[in-house]
Amino acid sequence: MKIGLFFGSFNPIHIGHLVIANYMANYTDLDRVWLIVSPHNPLKNKSDLINMYDRLEMVNLALEDMENIRASDIEFKLPQPSYTIDTLIHLHERYPEHQFSLIMGSDNLASLKKWKNYELILRDYHIHIYPRPGYENVELATHPAVTLTQTPVMELSSTFIRKAIKEGKSVKFMLPDKVFEFIENKNLYR
């Protein structure tokens, strides 16, 4: 089975993440998409993150009715910070029957050369790219391991949502209802 791995902090998961995951699961050669909740991305500030179990719960709530998309806490069990190549190797050893691909934005493709062992990722794994504004002509876009997709462009970010919540502004329609209720009930991002 071909499984696309969509890594993220999901702090919080929002409609943009779901549009991307749904597109990849239904409009590419992928059979399934796993949203890998990352405890700590080494290229991001850890102080902005809420508890990883709360983030995982929000992803599970957002995906309740999805057939071919699921959440994964695989990185919770691996050394931190999380490096994509280590997770890929671990998943390949644990699930040798599956073929894993990466899902990432063109902004991440632009910085891929900063990633640990990026050459191995390009050699051993396929990468499905969704477009991000300002990253249309990325150097690695023509690499044989890379497929550019026509995923709808979403200019929505978790950073924007966290800021809006902190300022008491409405984030209606930006989050799945159950995720919004979870944030409200736990008084997150205030």
N, C-alpha and C positions, 0 to 999 in steps of 0.2 A: 504494500500500500504506500502511496506517495503522501507524505505528511509535511505540510508547511508549518514551520516554527516561527511564530510572531512573538518576538521578545519585547518586553516592556516593563516599565515600573507600574503602569496602569494606576496612576496616582492622581485622580481616579480614572477608571475606564470610562470612555464617553462614546457618543454616537459615531464619531470619526473612526475610532478603533473598530467598531462593529461593522461599519461600512467596508473598511479595508478587509477585515477577516472574511466577511460574507462574500465579497468580490473574489478573493483568492480561492475560497472553497467552492465557488460555483462557476467561475468564468476562466479558470486556468486548468492545467492538467492535474492539480492537486485533488486528492480524495478527501482529505481532512485537513483542518487547521487546528493547531494547538497554540493557545495563548500562554506563553511561558512568563509567569510572574517573576520578575527579577528582584531578589532581595536588595541588591545594591549594584547599580551599573557603575563600573570603575571610572567612567567619564562624566558622572553626574555627582552633585553634592548630596551626601546622604542625609544631611540635616533637614532637607525638604520632604523627606519620605515619612508617611505614616506607617504604622505597623504592617508588616508584610502579610500577616494573616487577615487583617481588615481588607487589604487590597485584593487578596485572593478571594475573599468572600464576595466582594463587589463584582469581580469577574465572573464568579459562579452565578451570582444573581442575574447578571446581564445575559448569561448564556443559557438560562434554564430551558428555553424552548428551542434551542438550536440542535439540529441533528448531527451535523458534520463539523461542529466547532466546539472545542472544550478547553477548559483551563488546566494548567499543569503547575504543580509546585516542585517540579524536579530540582530546581536550583536551590530550594530551601535545604536540601540534603547535601549540597556540594559546598566546598570551601568558598568563602567570600573574601574579596568581591568576586562576582561572577564573571567569568570569561567565556564568551560564546564558544570558542574552540573546545574548551574543557567540557562544556555541556553537550556539544555535538558528539564528541568522542564517547562520553558516558551513555548517551541515548543510543548510539550505534551499537555499543557493546550490550546494552540492556534489551534492545529491540532489533536484532539483526535482520528480522524479516521485513522491516520497513525501510523505505528510502526517504531520507530527510532532506528538506530544502529550507533555506532561510527566506523570510519575508522581511523586507526592510524598505524604508523610504530612500529616495534618491539623495537626501541629505546625509544619511548614514553611509551610503555607498561612497559619497565624496570623502568621508573620513575613514573609510575601511582600512587604509594603509597604516592607521594608528592603532589598529586592533592587534591583540596578541595573536601571533601566527596566522595573520590574514592570508598568507600565501597558501597555507593548507586548506583554509576555507574555500578559496577559489579553485584549488586543485580537486578537492574531494566532494564539494557540495554545490548544488545549484542555488541561485539566488533570484527570487522574484521581487522586482522593484516596483513600488508604487510612487507616483510623481509627488514631489514637494515643490512649492513655489520657490523660485530662485535657484533651483538645482536641476535645470533642464539639460545641460551639457556636461555631465560628469565624466571624468577621465575613464573610469572602469566600465562605463555603460556598454561598450562594445566587446567586453570580455566574453568568451564563449560560455562561461558559467552563469552569465547574467541574462535575465529576460525582463525587458521593460513591459509593464502592463498598462492598460488603459483604465486603471482604478480611478474612480471619481476623486478629484482633488478636494481634500478637506482641510480648511484653514482653521481648525479648531484644535486647541491644545489643553492638556491637563493643567498647565501653568495658568492659562487664562481662566479656566474654571475655578481653580483654587483661589485665585485673586478675587474673582467675582463673588464667590461664597464668603470670603473674608470681609468683603465690602458690603455684604448684605444684598447683593444684586441677584436678580432672577437668573437661573441656569436652566429653566424649563426648556424642554426639547433638546437640550445638549447631552443629557444623561438619560439612561433607561429609568423608568419610574421607580423600580425597586432599588436601584443604586442611589437615586436621590433620597428615597425614604431611609435607607441605611445611613447615609451621610447625616441626614437630619436627626435621626434617632441617637446616633453616637456623637453628635455635635462636632463633626470633623471639619478641619480646615478653617476653623474660626480664629 
